[in-house]
Amino acid sequence: MTRIIDGKAAAERLRARIGGDVAAFVAQGGPVPGLTVVLVGRHPASLAYVGTKTRMAEAAGMNGRLLELPDTATTAELLAVIAELNAAADVHGILVQLPLPGHVDASRVLDAIDPAKDVDGFHPLNVGRLFSASGGIPDDLLLPCTPKGCMILLRETLGELRGKRAVVVGRSNIVGKPLAALLLAADCTVTIAHSRSTDLPALCRSAEILVAAVGRPEMIRGDWVDEGATVIDVGINRVAGPDGKSRLTGDVAFAEASARAGAITPVPGGVGPMTVACLLDNTLIAARAQHRRPT
Ligand SMILES: NC(=O)c1ccc[n+]([C@@H]2O[C@H](COP(=O)([O-])OP(=O)(O)OC[C@H]3O[C@@H](n4cnc5c(N)ncnc54)[C@H](OP(=O)(O)O)[C@@H]3O)[C@@H](O)[C@H]2O)c1
């Protein structure tokens, strides 16, 4: 029978573990981990995301702070804010909510974040450490949250990943590429597919682990999935339902794919909840490291 991978329950377990670890860290004289989320403008989806992030940080015993800037904020103003947060001893994690307005130089802003406080794992130094890791990923490395969450779900589902054939569809810097690097570090044999790949259905069928991170509703059909494969659907797409109301769907045609997969994540309730839980995990990792070696 197909196992539906319950990302919501896995994220709740992870957040409960982090809450316990935060309490123990503070009891041993550590600072209360501080996460500051920087939001530029009032994009409705971003507002909802940042609200969840700061609320869940608070629920785990951390200081979750939202810093709101108007959508007229310039690159220079944002760089000044980042410099202040880099210097603040009670801020251990900085997250700049994307997307930034078009007039802002997003990579200059992201690159200005102290790598030790880069809880999104997007700083070139952390990306470089991930891609050059040999002999395992260091425990204190700040990994991008969504790929990190996918790896936790895969390990909980399959146990040992060594030697598995993994196909990742999507090569973004946020999901596809770092996830491929993590699968490689776990000794999988990894193929990265993208919009120029040929015969994608056959490529997907070759996978024991199939990850979809494309942003195209239900693109991966049931007959692209090998019998018994583990399917991780990262996609979050808002589409109109038959009743005209909007609903969320993934990049995988869930009903078809779940008839063949051994295990599959649903959307919603799969990868999504793990992303925020991993952000909290990164904040605690960053706080511990900064407590040991002040930045
Ligand atoms: N669950 C979460 O927490 C979470 C977090 C982040 C993102 N997401 C979701 O994950 C999805 C992907 O996000 P992203 O940021 O990685 O997206 P992205 O930056 O738009 O990248 C999409 C990737 O898919 C590839 N692609 C597009 N059309 C394709 C096709 N027809 N065949 C094969 N590959 C194709 C693109 O290839 P090229 O490189 O060739 O253009 C690109 O590499 C989105 O639905 C997003 O909302 C979810």
The ligand as an ORCA input file, in Angstrom:
! r2SCAN-3c Opt
* xyz 0 1
  N       7.356     23.587     -0.118
  C       8.084     24.677      0.033
  O       8.345     25.128      1.125
  C       8.625     25.356     -1.193
  C       9.761     26.146     -1.125
  C      10.273     26.681     -2.304
  C       9.606     26.465     -3.505
  N       8.457     25.734     -3.509
  C       7.736     25.445     -4.751
  O       8.532     24.575     -5.527
  C       8.352     24.841     -6.908
  C       9.698     25.131     -7.523
  O      10.243     26.281     -6.905
  P      11.613     26.939     -7.397
  O      11.838     28.152     -6.585
  O      12.655     25.872     -7.437
  O      11.167     27.333     -8.893
  P      11.980     28.005    -10.086
  O      13.103     28.848     -9.588
  O      10.960     28.603    -10.990
  O      12.634     26.750    -10.838
  C      11.837     25.837    -11.534
  C      12.710     24.781    -12.175
  O      11.852     23.900    -12.884
  C      12.357     23.717    -14.195
  N      11.267     23.542    -15.150
  C      10.321     24.435    -15.511
  N       9.492     23.908    -16.432
  C       9.937     22.660    -16.675
  C       9.527     21.602    -17.527
  N       8.465     21.738    -18.346
  N      10.225     20.449    -17.508
  C      11.284     20.299    -16.706
  N      11.731     21.259    -15.857
  C      11.066     22.424    -15.855
  C      13.121     24.982    -14.530
  O      14.087     24.649    -15.515
  P      15.102     25.742    -16.134
  O      16.165     25.943    -15.108
  O      15.604     25.069    -17.364
  O      14.290     26.972    -16.395
  C      13.727     25.349    -13.172
  O      14.973     24.718    -12.980
  C       7.347     25.985     -6.966
  O       6.041     25.445     -7.105
  C       7.487     26.650     -5.615
  O       6.306     27.318     -5.204
  C       7.969     25.163     -2.386
*
